[in-house]
């Protein structure tokens, strides 16, 4: 399995249409369980890229930060949920621009 998605039920269905397996979550406990499954390989082989909504990333909090700072797979990709980008969240492009000092 190369990709795995964690997020809203509607988005899980959409990702399944394009061949990406996933699990829907609606709270912190479910998000942590799904994250453990995706990163431990307990549901089969470990995925290479883990896609999740920003809301799920917020629910995971420090556990996600620790994982991102480690040198383990899967790589983490955060997407806005169906309601759009969460307030106060920077896009990847915004973070890169800030890091290199380019403001347009």
Secondary structure per residue as TSV (DSSP state, phi and psi in degrees):
chain	resnum	aa	ss	phi	psi
A	1	X	-	360.0	123.1
A	2	X	-	-90.1	-37.5
A	3	X	E	-126.0	151.3
A	4	X	E	-147.3	142.0
A	5	X	E	-121.0	138.8
A	6	X	E	-126.3	123.4
A	7	X	E	175.4	-154.3
A	8	X	-	-63.4	148.9
A	9	X	H	-55.3	-39.1
A	10	X	H	-65.5	-40.8
A	11	X	H	-72.1	-33.7
A	12	X	H	-60.6	-43.9
A	13	X	H	-61.6	-44.0
A	14	X	H	-61.4	-43.9
A	15	X	H	-66.6	-34.3
A	16	X	H	-64.2	-32.4
A	17	X	H	-61.6	-28.2
A	18	X	T	-102.3	12.6
A	19	X	T	90.6	14.6
A	20	X	-	-104.1	119.2
A	21	X	E	-72.7	156.7
A	22	X	E	-170.4	-179.7
A	23	X	E	-139.8	139.0
A	24	X	E	-90.7	143.0
A	25	X	-	-134.4	150.5
A	26	X	-	-129.2	1.4
A	27	X	S	-156.9	176.5
A	28	X	H	-62.3	-43.8
A	29	X	H	-62.0	-45.4
A	30	X	H	-64.6	-37.9
A	31	X	H	-63.5	-44.1
A	32	X	H	-64.6	-40.2
A	33	X	H	-64.0	-44.8
A	34	X	H	-64.5	-39.7
A	35	X	H	-63.7	-44.3
A	36	X	H	-60.2	-42.3
A	37	X	H	-61.6	-44.9
A	38	X	H	-70.5	-32.7
A	39	X	H	-94.1	-15.2
A	40	X	H	-98.4	-16.4
A	41	X	T	79.4	14.8
A	42	X	T	-69.1	-18.8
A	43	X	T	-94.9	16.9
A	44	X	S	129.7	-146.7
A	45	X	S	-74.6	156.6
A	46	X	-	-77.0	141.4
A	47	X	-	-78.9	161.0
A	48	X	S	-94.5	-31.8
A	49	X	E	-132.4	122.1
A	50	X	E	-105.2	117.4
A	51	X	E	-102.9	134.6
A	52	X	E	-146.9	160.1
A	53	X	E	-77.5	160.7
A	54	X	H	-60.7	-35.8
A	55	X	H	-62.3	-43.6
A	56	X	H	-62.9	-41.7
A	57	X	H	-59.7	-40.6
A	58	X	H	-64.1	-40.3
A	59	X	H	-62.9	-34.9
A	60	X	H	-76.6	-29.3
A	61	X	T	53.6	-122.7
A	62	X	H	-64.8	-32.1
A	63	X	H	-61.2	-39.1
A	64	X	H	-70.0	-41.6
A	65	X	H	-60.3	-44.9
A	66	X	H	-60.1	-42.2
A	67	X	H	-64.5	-43.3
A	68	X	H	-64.6	-28.8
A	69	X	H	-85.3	-9.9
A	70	X	S	-82.9	175.5
A	71	X	S	-107.5	36.4
A	72	X	-	-108.2	155.8
A	73	X	S	-90.5	152.6
A	74	X	-	-87.2	159.7
A	75	X	E	-74.2	147.6
A	76	X	E	-106.4	131.2
A	77	X	E	-124.3	125.4
A	78	X	E	-105.2	134.1
A	79	X	E	-121.3	151.2
A	80	X	-	-64.4	148.6
A	81	X	B	-79.5	-171.9
A	82	X	T	-63.7	-28.2
A	83	X	T	-80.1	-4.8
A	84	X	B	100.5	-175.6
A	85	X	S	-65.4	139.2
A	86	X	-	-72.6	144.8
A	87	X	T	-61.3	137.2
A	88	X	T	85.7	-3.6
A	89	X	-	-90.7	133.7
A	90	X	-	-89.9	148.2
A	91	X	-	-79.4	165.0
A	92	X	H	-60.3	-41.2
A	93	X	H	-62.7	-42.1
A	94	X	H	-61.2	-42.3
A	95	X	H	-63.9	-41.6
A	96	X	H	-65.8	-44.5
A	97	X	H	-60.4	-42.0
A	98	X	H	-64.9	-40.0
A	99	X	H	-66.8	-36.4
A	100	X	H	-99.1	-3.8
A	101	X	T	83.4	25.3
A	102	X	-	-103.3	124.8
A	103	X	-	-128.0	122.2
A	104	X	-	-108.3	360.0
